Amino acid sequence: MGEQYGGDHQDFRGGEFRGPFTAKKVEYHQHGPAPTALDALPPKAAGFTGRGDQLAELLGAFDPDGGAAPGAVLVAAVSGLGGIGKTALAVQAVHEACDKGWFPGGVLFVNLHGYDDDRVTAEQALETLLRALGTSPEHIPNGVDARAALYRSVLAARERELGAVLVLADNASSAEQVGPLHPGGVRHWLLATSRSKLPQLGARLLPLGELSPGEAYDLLDRALRIAARDDARVANEGTAAAQLALLCGHLPLALQIAAALLVLDRDKPVAELVAELAESGDRLQHLDDGERSVRAAFDLSYRRLPAEQARLLRLLALAPGPEVTAEVVAVLDGADAAPVRVLDALCRAHLVERGSGRGRWRLHDLVRVFGVGVVKGDAGLWEEGEAARERVLGFYLRWARAADDWLRWLPGRPEPERFADRAGALVWLDSERAGLVAVVQWAREERFADTAVRLSQCLAEYLDWRRSFDDKITVCGAAREATHRAGNQVGEAIAWHSLGIALQQTGRAGEAVDAHIRARDLLQVVGDRLGEAMAWDSLGVALRATGRVEEAIDAHTRARDLFQVVGNRPSEARAWNNLGFTLREAGRAGEAIDALTRARDLHQAAGNRHGEALAWNNLGNALQEAGRVEEAFEAYDKALERFREFEDWYRAGRALSNMAIAHQHAARPAEARTCFLQSADAHTRANAPTEAAQARTWAEELTP
């Protein structure tokens, strides 16, 4: 072989060559380091606001002096519904961490496009990251495992030379897609964002919900002021801005789109946009600014769902009320039990959320709108949805009827079915109240009107009992419209009657009088004597509340006489009680005592201990006014005992206030103060804050 001398010449002297040969000059090139892309982090989102707790949690994890212990898995996963602001939060946190100098080795960013049709695989992502780290393409091996090994080796070298690196993997759809991107080492961090929870990563999980009302307001205000510093429409229309934020579900993407729509039209008041969204049959149609769309964001998630998950999501969107129990989910699904596995999968995807208690489920408001839109857009899905709603309405009617039977049950009668006792019936009604009130409003649809009206009638006693008069007005209003439209005079009269009771209890006594007159007149036309008697009795209560006491006495007397004619003793007892109360108001104490004694005796004979309690309480008031104080205390004691049996805390509070007043008249201020305080507690339990506050004020006035 020849020897090489200086320069680039090769000496072949002394070599033996057989046959032709070619000598090629070798060229040597000195390569500089491959370029890196370690500052590719997207800019902060303009107008970023809120997320203080979540931002602090991420920064606390990143902090090298106060974060995870050495050797821990340094991975975090921010997850949430599409449009919830995951990327904005992650980018904000990484920028702030870099400003603190916590990642001197740099930041790597890769968008995995996990919900696009052509998502980035882990192998492709590793190639992107290796190139960003300066690795030449010809040195990047094939295969996930080989690339992941090289990636960790390069990062280890960078850690030794420069320090920790943070890898932000945005928009992952699965742990399989993002897991191989774990950087290794003891100081590097991997931060992933995803629409799905990724528990398989062994990561610190940070699920995001919608913004608070205050944060949503700030986002709207900042967005407008960024576009034009003097744009104070949000500040000037605070109430409308709050309504806009609510219609956007406090979802950052929806809020940003709404703000963009306002920016594009500087003359549009916030209230005008609110009206457009509120009156629209499809809010998502308006939440589109040409570049961004809430519907498109949700559709990316929906299209990736397996068929059984997509079906259940659509059915849940049709459910009444803000959340549903597992029982209702099963009814919607047409199954014997709720499909828990499917629900859990939807929950992991943030398309379904856990409700206010275990076994309760809810949808984000805009996800519900999206689901309804999907159903309406397909005739087959629409019929499937209508059948599911019919099942739910029937389910609610069966159970509400049984619960109502328990609330009206008296000893000696056969016990109703489905519930063990009255308390169980009330528990069920309480847990399903929002759904029951919502489903009655389906009465406006012809297919469901008849069943929904019957359901409304089963809720009247319960809503009175719980003093949920606003709900009762809503329920009765829907029933009244449906029965009037159908020409159902009896049903319309029942709705007017129940509506009148609710109106009177909410201080709208004049409207209540009109409602009861309408009910009475309709019942007279159809010849329903029992219904007419009930209308007369309730009319008397409303007339008394308007100060028309003599007319009220006449109404209660008519009711009493009609109840006697039809032989309905329990209702006759109620009429005697109302008559006695009104006679006392008119200053006719002797007649009042006689009437209330009659009411008490009739209730006792019927075994109606709650009705008996009402009579005892009113009798106590009449006895007190007649100067028969000790008899009055005895009456109040008996009333209080029975109200407590039924956990009727509102009326227990009233009885305690009456006892307190009697103690005052007897010159016993200490006893009166104690009773007022007990009354305040009872009214608090009954969700009657005004009455509770008044009782406390009276107690304070008696403080020594």
Secondary structure as UniProt FT lines:
FT   STRAND          3..4
FT   TURN            7..8
FT   STRAND          10..11
FT   TURN            13..14
FT   TURN            46..47
FT   HELIX           52..62
FT   TURN            64..66
FT   TURN            70..71
FT   STRAND          75..79
FT   TURN            82..83
FT   HELIX           86..99
FT   TURN            100..101
FT   TURN            104..105
FT   STRAND          106..111
FT   TURN            114..115
FT   TURN            117..118
FT   HELIX           122..132
FT   TURN            133..134
FT   HELIX           137..139
FT   HELIX           144..161
FT   STRAND          165..172
FT   HELIX           175..178
FT   HELIX           179..181
FT   STRAND          189..194
FT   HELIX           199..201
FT   STRAND          204..207
FT   HELIX           213..227
FT   TURN            229..230
FT   HELIX           233..236
FT   HELIX           238..247
FT   TURN            248..250
FT   HELIX           252..264
FT   TURN            266..267
FT   HELIX           270..279
FT   HELIX           283..286
FT   HELIX           294..302
FT   TURN            303..304
FT   HELIX           307..317
FT   STRAND          323..325
FT   HELIX           326..333
FT   HELIX           340..348
FT   TURN            349..350
FT   STRAND          353..354
FT   TURN            358..359
FT   STRAND          360..362
FT   HELIX           365..376
FT   HELIX           379..408
FT   TURN            411..412
FT   HELIX           422..440
FT   HELIX           441..444
FT   HELIX           446..448
FT   HELIX           449..465
FT   TURN            466..467
FT   HELIX           469..486
FT   HELIX           489..505
FT   TURN            506..507
FT   HELIX           509..526
FT   HELIX           529..545
FT   TURN            546..547
FT   HELIX           549..566
FT   HELIX           569..585
FT   TURN            586..587
FT   HELIX           589..606
FT   HELIX           609..625
FT   TURN            626..627
FT   HELIX           629..645
FT   TURN            646..647
FT   HELIX           649..665
FT   TURN            666..667
FT   HELIX           669..685
FT   TURN            686..687
FT   HELIX           689..701
//
